Amino acid sequence: MSKESFIPVFAHRGASAYALENSFKAFEKALELGADGIELDIQLSKEGIPVVYHDPQLSRLVGINKLVNECTIEELLSFKLGKPWRRLFSTYKIPTLEVVLAWANSQQLPLNIELKSTVLDNKSALIQILHDLTLPVGSHFSSFHYELLEIVKQYKPEYETALIATKKLKWDLLSDYKAIDSVHMHKRYYKPRFLEACVASNKACRFYAIDGNETFLTNPHPAVIGWITDYPDKVIAKQQR
């Protein structure tokens, strides 16, 4: 495969196989490993300020039984993150979207911004985020929640939007999802039926949970415009063979 035909590799929550997910260290590691972009997750604080964190609950990485949107931004930025036996000495903190955006724009590193469940509860905050937003070229929004992508398209039609596929997705009606440009799918969906549905509805697609061992990486379907992986170095190396 020629370099011109390489499919962009997005580091899932940063290079999360090598550093804590959604942390600056994971983002910097992704850049170091040659990733073409970064996938990250957005939740909202109690005030509606976007932070980069995956779960709606704080239990897994912070160790407290609270929701992200029950906490003020001051509380969220004070928490240490990590696995239970490492958390006490951890230097990992929850980043704000604002800080990550400034870094990504300085590097011109595209972002795949996944809008998570707490955004559903505060759509006016999403509108505010979009109002003066500038993203690196090649950035896009993704979500399991189609209504959030409709808001993105309404306020920022120039940005690509991607619906993350679930079992409930009506593939034969994919053309009716007017507010999306692409579909993000787990690699188990890499099958003719789903790829052809994307082509028929004029939607591109990206696949996640890629680990670098997939045979289709070296001869991808024309509808594929991105891989999302914890191992950007391995996927890049596979495409170079």
C-alpha positions, 0 to 999 in steps of 0.5 A: 500500500502506498503512503498516499493510500494509508487510512488515517489512524486515530488513537483511541482515548489517546495511545491508551495501551501505553498510558492512562486513557484520555490523559495528556500522557496518552495524547502525547504518546499518540503523537509520538507514535505517529497517530493521525488523530486522537479519539477522546470522550466528552462529559460535562461538569455540573456547570456544563463545562466539557471535560475529557473523561469516558464514563458518566460515573467516577467510580472506575478511575477516581474511586468515588460513587458520583456522576461527572455531572454531579461535580463542579469543575473545581472538584473534577480537576482535583481528582487523581486518576488511575487504578486503585493501587496506583491512584494515591500516587498518580499524577493523572488528572482529568483534562478540560476540553479547552486545554486539550483543544489548545494543544491539538490546535497547536499540533494541528492534530485532528480530533474525534470528539465523542459526545457522551451521555451527560451531554444529553442532559445539557444540550444548551452547553453543547450549543455553547461549546460549538459557538466559537469552536475551532478544531484542527483540520480533519476533526469530527464529532461522534456519538451513540446519540443521534440527537447530539449529532443533529445539534452539531450539524445545525450549529457547525455544518462544516464539521463531519459527524459520525454515528456509532453503530449499535444493534438498534441501528436500522441499516436499511434506513441509513440514508434517513440519518441526514445529520451524519456523514459517517458511521463508526463501527466495532470491527466485528461489523467489518462485513460486506452487508454493513460496508455495502449499506454505508456505500448505498447511503453515501456514508463513510465508515471508521472501525474501532477496537482495531489491534493491528492484527486484522488482515483487512488493514492491508486491503481495506474497503473503499468506504473506510476512512479511519481506524480507531485503535489503542495501538496506533504504532501497530496499525501504522506498521501493518499498513506499511507492510 
